[in-house]
Amino acid sequence: MEKILQLKVSLNHIKPLIWRRIEVENTITLFKLHHIIQISMGWWNYHLYEFNVNNKQIGNIRLLEEENIIDDRKVKLGEIFTKEKIKIQYEYDFGDCWEHIIELEKILPKEKNKKYPICTDGERNCPHEDCGGVGGYYQYIKIIKNKNHPEYKEMMQWLGSGKFDPEYFNIKEKN
């Protein structure tokens, strides 16, 4: 029976926490969840990823060259998230090592006229791709807050638009 899973996706090792609350059908695969996380968090899907579920690696076998990896297109969320409070790990970008914790908060009935997936809540802006992981993220936040920093101009050029507000979150952009 199709149910809705309310998941909280949190970016590990960043304070204050960057997180999203999403509602998804329990019949979707981890492959589809990867794409939902990319959109809701604000990643650009440039890099490899992997889920860790009970010490089993699950990911895109078409791109990952590991022997023991399970195909993420064959694993449905309902097989993993069977009761509330279950947590799994999702790592995006093996260079920057963005570690996310995905926790099942609630199992809900499917609402007839509601579209899924949907991001229902969240906080803070996701780091830019290729910023150097957690350490690089903290460094660029420090630099962009100080216009007198020797690397400020260079950082603004790297950011492209020249704007980045770590506190910004707009739910309309995530759906």
N, C-alpha and C positions, 0 to 999 in steps of 0.2 A: 504494500500500500504506500502510495506516494505521500511523503511528509515534507515539511519544511524544516530545515536546520538553521537555527540562528547561531552564526559563528562569530567569534571575536578574533580578529587577526591583529596581532601586536608585533611591532618591530622590536626585537630584543636589543638590549644594551644601550638604548637611547633614553635619556631622561630630559625633560618630561616625555612620557610615553607617546608614541605615534601609533594610532590604532584605527581600525574600521570595524563596524558591525555590519555583517551582511546576512541576508536570508537567501538560501539556495535550496533547490529540490534535492532530496536525498538520492535521487536516481542519476544525478550527473556524475561524471568521472573526475578523477584528480586532474586530468589533462584540462578539462573545462574549468575546474576550480583555479588552476594556475592562471588562466586568462582573466578570470574574474578578479583575482587578487591583483594582477597587474594593473587593471583599470581602476579598481577601488583605491589602491595605495598610491597610484600615480607613477608607477614604473613604466618603462618604454618597451619592455620585452626584448631587450638587446642581448641578454645573456642566458646561459644555461641555468637550470634550476633542478631541484630534487626535493622530494618529500621523504621524511623519515617517520615511519610508522612502526612502532614496536621493534626498533632496530633493523627494519627492512628498508632498503632504498628503493624508492619508486620514482620514476621519472620518464623522460622522453627517450626511449631506447633508440630512436632514429638519430639522435644527436650524441647521446652519452655512450662512451665506449667501455663501460664497465660490465663485467661478466654477470654479476649477481643482481643487476637492476631489474625491477619489475616494471612492465609497461603501464604507464599511468592512464592509458586509454582503456584499460581493462579493469580498473579498480574503481568501484562506485562508492560514493560517500556513505551510503547506507550500510556498507560492509564494514566501515571503520567506526563511524559515529553511531554507536548503538545505544548509548546512554549519555546523559548530560555530564559535563565536566571532563570528558575525554579530551586529551590534548595531543596534537601531532606537531611536528616541526616541518617548516618549509624554508629552504635556503635558496636564495636568488643571487646570482652573480658570484661565482666561485672565487673571483679575484677580490672583490670587496666584501664578500661573505655576509650578505644581509640575511640574518637569521630571524625568521618569524615564528611565533607560536600561534597555532590555530586551536581555539578552544570551543567545543560545543557548549553553548550556554543554555539553549532550549530546543526542544523538539516541538514543533507547532503544527496545527492542521493547515492544510493548504486553503488559502482564501480564494474563492471562485473568481473574482474580478481583479485580482492583484497580479502584477507581472513580476516574474522572477527571472534572474537574480536581481536583488535590489540592495543597495547600500543604505542602511537606515540611520547610521550615526558614525561618528568618528572624531578624531582630534588631530590637529597639526599636519603640516605639510611634509610629504615624503622627501628624503634627501634626493639630490640630483644623481643621475647615473654617473658612474665612474669618478665619484668624488674621493675615493680612497677608503671606503668603509667607515666604521664608527669614528676612528681617529681623524680621518680626513673631513668627515662631516663636522665634527666639533671645531676643527681648525678653520674651515671656511665660514662657519657661523661667527667665529671670533673675528675674522678678517672683515666680513661685510658689515659688521656692527661698528667698525672703526675706519672712517674715511681717511684718516691719517696713516693707516697701516701701509707699509711699503709695498705690500702685495694687493692692495685694495683694487687698483685700476685693472690689474691683470685678472683678478678674480671676477670682477664685473664683466669683463670681456668673455671670460670662460662661461659665465652663467648665461650669456646670450642676451636675454632681455635686460640684463642689468638689475633685475629685481628678484628678490627671493625673501619671502616672509615665512620663517619657520612656524609661526603660529597660525598661518592661513589654512582654512579648510572650508570648502564649499560643497555641500552634499549634492547640489544640482549637477556639478561637474563630474560626479562619480556614478551617475545613473544614466 
